[in-house]
């Protein structure tokens, strides 16, 4: 049996006025049409927090200044296992731009369930639910 490929992904949970920033993948991208929290793949030899800062700058044009670890878990797709790391982004510099998404929206926690999120992001909703109940 073939070993599944492991891919580490880091994403930012950018929160403003109790809304989270999500972006929709372009139709011709892998997972096109699905919504996601901005972030991306860890490069070889890269530290997780450096990946967070790099990916947020590449994807939405902002520089993460203050952030904290929120959660991580593995999510298995048929041919790959994604090791997902999520950080709460408390402060950033710059203006949000659409560099890789075809649409960006701010969604409240309760609104997130109305979006077609990437399957790997769905387990995060339960963890966010617990945070919002605190």
Helices and strands as residue ranges (DSSP letters): E 5-16, E 19-25, E 35-36, E 39-41, H 48-60, E 63-76, E 80-93, E 101-108, H 109-112, H 119-133
